[in-house]
Amino acid sequence: MIPVPGYPKGANLLQDKVVVVTAAAGTGIGSAVAKRSLEEGARVVLSDWHERRLREKAEELGEVHAIPCDVTKEDDVQRLMDGTVAEYGRIDVLVNNAGLGGSKSIVDMSDEEWSRVLDVTLNGTFRATRAAARAFIAQGEGGAIVNNASVVGWRAQAEQAHYAAAKAGVMALTRCAAVDVAPYGIRVNAVAPSLAMHPFLAKVTTEELLAELTAREVSGRAAEPWEVANVMVFLASDHASYLTGEVISVSSQHA
């Protein structure tokens, strides 16, 4: 097994940048990105549809601004961008972390189940990307967007047709959006994690499936959410200034 390394110190990768993170409440990748962004010198705006959890996470992290947002609602997304500009005067980075999963065979899946996952995971990423890109263009100083995809967008997995289709769509959206906004100095990239363990995932996933997924990792373990967050912070930073339209696998899975 590849051991979990020590938690890294901040290196000011996002010094003074304003970073917006969707689905940042709770214990998963979004909250890890928010924490790492703070440690890298950013001013952070947390967003989530669950207002109580959002408030609790904001209190836990301290120096952050929280704005409730349901990414399936265009008005909410626009309020998130407008509220960020009102609080900090600008936006420099958007991290699209909002997503919805579930397990259901395609032969049993309803239209509503299919549409709900795509609306949160793919359409929500589109709405926020569009709103942030418009804000970046108005500012005239570029910007960075980092999307959370998944290796399931590349690899087949039973009962994941809706989630896999949505994440594959996020990858395609990332590549095409990057071309559209490159003339404005805006970069768009994505990460594709395989398995990042946190309490909510453990709660909604069977032990058998988690064991099966872990067995696919040559590291012998799942990633810590902050290990995924580190890559997202790098992509958001000026250290990734020549990277755009890329999807980076944060995974130790067998090929």
C-alpha positions in Angstrom: 0.0 0.0 0.0 1.1 3.5 -0.8 0.8 5.3 2.6 -1.1 8.6 3.0 1.5 11.3 3.1 1.7 14.1 5.6 -0.8 16.9 5.1 1.0 19.6 3.0 1.7 23.1 4.0 0.4 26.0 2.0 2.7 27.6 -0.5 0.6 30.7 -1.5 -0.5 29.2 -4.8 -3.7 31.2 -4.7 -2.5 34.2 -2.9 -5.3 37.0 -2.9 -7.4 35.1 -5.5 -11.1 35.0 -5.0 -12.2 31.3 -5.3 -15.8 30.1 -5.5 -16.5 26.5 -4.7 -19.9 24.8 -5.4 -21.2 21.9 -3.2 -18.6 22.9 -0.6 -20.6 21.9 2.5 -20.0 18.5 4.1 -16.9 16.4 4.2 -16.1 15.6 0.6 -13.9 17.1 -2.1 -15.6 20.5 -2.2 -14.9 21.3 1.4 -11.4 20.0 1.0 -10.9 22.4 -1.9 -12.2 25.3 0.1 -9.9 24.4 3.0 -6.8 24.0 0.7 -7.7 27.3 -1.1 -7.7 29.1 2.2 -4.4 27.6 3.1 -3.0 28.7 -0.2 -3.9 32.3 0.5 -7.3 32.6 -1.3 -10.4 34.5 -0.3 -13.1 31.8 -0.5 -16.8 31.8 -1.3 -18.6 28.6 -0.2 -21.8 27.5 -1.9 -24.2 24.6 -1.4 -27.9 24.0 -1.7 -28.1 22.7 1.9 -28.1 25.9 3.9 -27.6 24.4 7.4 -24.6 22.4 6.3 -23.3 25.4 4.4 -23.5 27.6 7.5 -21.9 24.9 9.7 -19.0 24.5 7.2 -18.5 28.3 7.0 -18.3 28.5 10.8 -15.8 25.6 10.8 -13.5 27.1 8.2 -13.7 30.7 9.5 -12.6 33.4 7.1 -15.0 32.5 4.2 -18.2 33.9 2.7 -21.2 31.6 2.2 -23.9 31.9 -0.4 -26.6 29.3 -0.8 -27.0 28.0 -4.4 -28.9 25.3 -6.2 -27.0 24.8 -9.4 -30.2 23.5 -11.1 -31.6 27.1 -10.9 -30.1 29.7 -13.2 -31.2 32.6 -10.8 -29.3 30.9 -7.9 -26.2 30.6 -10.0 -26.3 34.2 -11.1 -26.8 35.3 -7.4 -23.7 33.3 -6.5 -21.6 35.2 -9.0 -23.1 38.6 -8.2 -22.8 38.0 -4.5 -19.2 37.1 -4.8 -18.4 40.2 -6.8 -20.4 42.3 -4.3 -18.4 40.8 -1.4 -14.9 40.8 -2.9 -15.1 42.9 -6.0 -14.1 40.2 -8.4 -14.0 36.4 -9.1 -10.7 34.7 -10.1 -11.5 31.0 -9.8 -14.6 28.8 -10.0 -14.4 25.2 -8.8 -17.4 23.2 -10.1 -17.8 20.5 -7.6 -21.6 20.0 -7.5 -22.7 16.6 -8.6 -25.3 13.9 -7.9 -24.8 10.2 -8.1 -26.8 7.0 -7.4 -26.9 3.4 -8.4 -29.6 2.0 -10.7 -29.6 -0.4 -13.6 -30.5 1.3 -16.8 -33.4 -1.1 -17.3 -35.0 0.1 -14.1 -34.0 3.8 -14.3 -36.8 6.3 -14.6 -36.6 9.4 -16.7 -36.7 11.5 -13.5 -33.7 9.6 -12.1 -31.7 10.1 -15.3 -32.6 13.7 -15.7 -32.0 14.6 -12.1 -28.4 13.4 -12.1 -27.7 15.1 -15.5 -29.3 18.4 -14.4 -27.1 18.7 -11.2 -23.9 17.2 -12.5 -23.7 18.3 -16.1 -26.2 21.1 -16.5 -25.2 22.6 -13.2 -21.6 22.7 -14.3 -22.6 24.3 -17.6 -24.7 27.0 -15.8 -21.9 27.9 -13.4 -19.2 27.8 -16.1 -21.3 30.1 -18.3 -21.9 32.6 -15.5 -18.3 32.6 -14.3 -17.0 33.0 -17.8 -19.2 36.0 -18.3 -18.0 37.5 -15.1 -14.3 36.9 -16.1 -14.9 38.5 -19.5 -16.5 41.6 -17.9 -13.4 41.9 -15.6 -11.1 41.6 -18.5 -8.3 39.8 -16.6 -8.8 36.1 -17.4 -9.7 33.5 -14.8 -9.7 29.8 -14.2 -12.4 27.2 -14.0 -11.8 23.7 -12.5 -14.4 21.0 -13.0 -14.8 17.8 -11.0 -15.4 14.9 -13.4 -14.8 11.2 -12.7 -12.9 8.2 -14.1 -16.4 6.7 -14.6 -16.7 9.2 -17.5 -14.1 6.9 -19.2 -14.7 3.5 -17.7 -17.8 1.3 -17.6 -19.4 0.5 -14.2 -22.6 -1.2 -13.6 -25.6 0.9 -12.5 -23.8 4.1 -13.3 -25.2 5.0 -16.7 -26.6 8.4 -15.6 -23.6 9.4 -13.6 -21.1 8.2 -16.2 -22.9 10.0 -19.0 -23.0 13.2 -16.9 -19.3 13.0 -16.0 -18.3 12.2 -19.6 -20.3 15.3 -20.5 -18.4 17.4 -18.0 -15.2 16.3 -19.7 -16.5 17.3 -23.1 -17.8 20.6 -21.7 -14.4 21.2 -20.2 -12.6 20.8 -23.5 -15.0 22.8 -25.6 -15.5 25.6 -23.1 -11.7 25.9 -22.9 -11.6 26.6 -26.7 -14.5 29.1 -26.5 -13.0 31.2 -23.7 -9.3 31.0 -24.5 -9.3 34.3 -26.4 -10.3 36.0 -23.1 -7.4 34.5 -21.2 -9.6 32.1 -19.3 -8.5 28.5 -18.6 -10.9 25.5 -18.1 -9.6 22.2 -16.8 -11.0 19.2 -14.9 -9.9 16.4 -12.6 -11.2 12.9 -12.9 -10.9 11.2 -9.4 -11.4 7.5 -9.0 -12.1 6.9 -5.3 -11.9 9.6 -2.6 -13.1 8.4 0.8 -15.1 10.6 3.1 -17.9 9.9 5.6 -20.8 10.8 3.3 -19.6 8.3 0.6 -19.2 5.6 3.2 -22.7 6.3 4.4 -24.4 6.0 1.0 -22.2 3.2 -0.5 -22.2 -0.5 0.5 -19.1 -2.0 2.1 -18.9 -4.5 -0.6 -18.8 -1.9 -3.4 -16.2 0.2 -1.5 -14.1 -2.9 -1.1 -14.4 -3.7 -4.8 -13.5 -0.1 -5.8 -10.6 0.0 -3.4 -9.3 -3.3 -4.9 -9.0 -1.5 -8.3 -6.5 1.0 -6.8 -2.9 -0.1 -7.2 -2.1 2.2 -4.2 -4.1 -0.2 -2.0 -6.3 2.6 -0.7 -8.7 5.4 -1.6 -7.5 8.9 -2.0 -8.0 11.4 0.8 -10.3 14.3 -0.4 -7.4 16.7 0.1 -5.2 14.7 -2.3 -7.8 15.5 -5.0 -8.1 19.0 -3.8 -4.4 19.6 -4.2 -4.6 18.9 -7.9 -7.6 21.2 -8.3 -5.8 24.0 -6.5 -2.8 23.5 -8.8 -5.0 23.7 -11.9 -6.6 26.9 -10.5 -3.2 28.5 -9.8 -0.8 30.3 -12.1 1.5 27.3 -11.9 -0.9 25.7 -14.5 -0.9 28.8 -16.7 -0.3 26.7 -19.9 -2.9 24.0 -19.1 -6.4 24.4 -20.6 -8.9 21.9 -21.9 -7.3 19.1 -20.0 -8.8 16.3 -17.8 -6.3 15.0 -15.3 -7.0 11.6 -13.7 -6.5 11.7 -10.0 -6.4 7.9 -9.7 -4.2 4.9 -9.0 -6.5 2.5 -10.8 -5.3 -0.3 -13.0 -5.5 0.6 -16.7 
